[in-house]
Amino acid sequence: MPYKQPKIEKIYFSIGEVASMFEVNTSLIRFWEREFDIIKPSKNKRGNRLFTQKDVDNFRIIFHLVKEEGLTLDGARKRLKTKLTTEEVNLEIVKSLENIKEMLLEVKSTL
């Protein structure tokens, strides 16, 4: 899974940071923002998009559905409307496992 979890807790992420996390172009981030209403970034005075962790989590769900499961955008939209809670639960499980893995790797490196 190409998603790269950022190490620093941030409140907002730039579009470039989000694109880098998923190893995609910023144009895809903008496109998915228009196609999926669950992505609602704020904009600063300069008009730059500011994505929250919730937006990043929603991108992760969309990325999984479209890029990993191979659903069409229409199929992903339908799945999000019917099974969002299941996807969110799975996302939380994956995040917890990634945190445990990171913690275990840190313990391993100190031994």
Phi, psi and omega in degrees: 000122188281000181293130179251115181289125177291143183279328184266133177287119180237155176274317182232147177238142176283166179296326177295320178294318179296315179300320179295321179301322184259001180054048177230170177282154178297333179297325177292323178297313178297320180297312180296327176300319179287326186278332185240120184284356177278352177262115183224076180289151172279167174230140178276185183298332180276353180091006179285139179287138177237111184264136176273173176298325178297319176299317179297318178298319178294322175297322179298317179297313180297316179303314180299312182295316186276310187273324184266319178273343177078022178286152172286168178299320177298315179297320179294319178299315180296318180296320179297322181288327184265329187233030182299321182295321178296316179297320179295319178297314178299320179298316179296322178296315179298316179298318179296316179296321178295321178294320178295317179301314180299317179297316180295323178294324176294319178296317180299319182289336179277343181280000000 
